[in-house]
Amino acid sequence: MFKCKYFPDADLFSVKIPPTVSFAWRSILESRALIAAGSRWSIDSGASIRLSKDRWLLRPISFRPTASYIGWRKDAVVACLMDSTGTGWDVDFVRALFRPHDAECILEVPVHRPNAGDYLLWYYDKKGRFSVRSAYRLALMTDEAANSLLWTGSTSGNSSDWNFIWTTKVPPKVQLFAWRMCKNAVHTSENLIRRGVKLMGGCPLCSSVTENMEHTLLWCHFSRQVWALALFPWSVVSQFHGGIEDWLRLMKRRLDTDEFSLLLIICWLLWGARNRILFEGHVSTTADLVLQARRLLQVFHGVDSKIDLHS
């Protein structure tokens, strides 16, 4: 209905906001940046997807190759990278043209029916469907990542100070979360209330009156059960003196490589479990969380799922 009335010959992302427009349509147009941030192209033929301008990789936030390539036409389309059948990638050509990290990311993208049309999907939903809830969560994550330094007003230290996080072999989103924890830039109830947001407060996992990062990771009953089930000695994990950054640095010294990676993954999953209760009403079990953590560790380390943390 909106397309027929307001942009019959254009698309949602290129149409301009007219001076006289309904409140509903203006609201939709003003949300385009967020919709674009969470959308990517699903590839069938690849003929309508621009190689360098459109969002088609499985890698947020840009969903694009990270570098420009000399001699590549600006209007080149993704179909140029496919083999003669149009049903898969020309692997040798892709690896010869792109840097290794871009090439591998491209080769991970599934190619569907070669004679069908390319279409946009919502990346932050398993079925590719847009929802207000997932858009809200994306907006929250984007705000947290972009403004994390503003939360503390701190610019102390330099990038080398954080190598103990950036060099840990875990997914980038886990690294980012660990860094945000150290900067006290996670939206716990305590931080939100301090910023003037009116909340009832409390921990969604255990209904404790106070929810800060220390509580969520260590003192919450749910979290303590997770650490025990994951075979982390409580005498080691509970050595909390100072802030989260001091705690993580101490854990880095006390634990081996796999153990520290697992610890960061569990921290990230604990926060995810907290958010699922808050936003979806879904209660995770401690066993599922530990199993998920070990599986993720296996993917990034290729280690056996049984890690002896007592030796």
PECORVEN-V782305 format. One record per helix or strand of 3 or more residues. SS is the DSSP state (a for helix, b for strand). FROM is the first residue (numbers start at 1). TO is the last residue. If there is no record, write none. Layout:
# PECORVEN-V782305
SS|FROM|TO ; SS|FROM|TO
This chain:
# PECORVEN-V782305
a|2|6 ; a|23|30 ; a|32|37 ; b|39|42 ; a|78|81 ; a|91|97 ; a|100|107 ; b|119|122 ; a|132|152 ; a|159|166 ; a|172|182 ; a|189|194 ; a|213|219 ; a|221|229 ; a|234|237 ; a|244|254 ; a|257|280 ; a|286|301
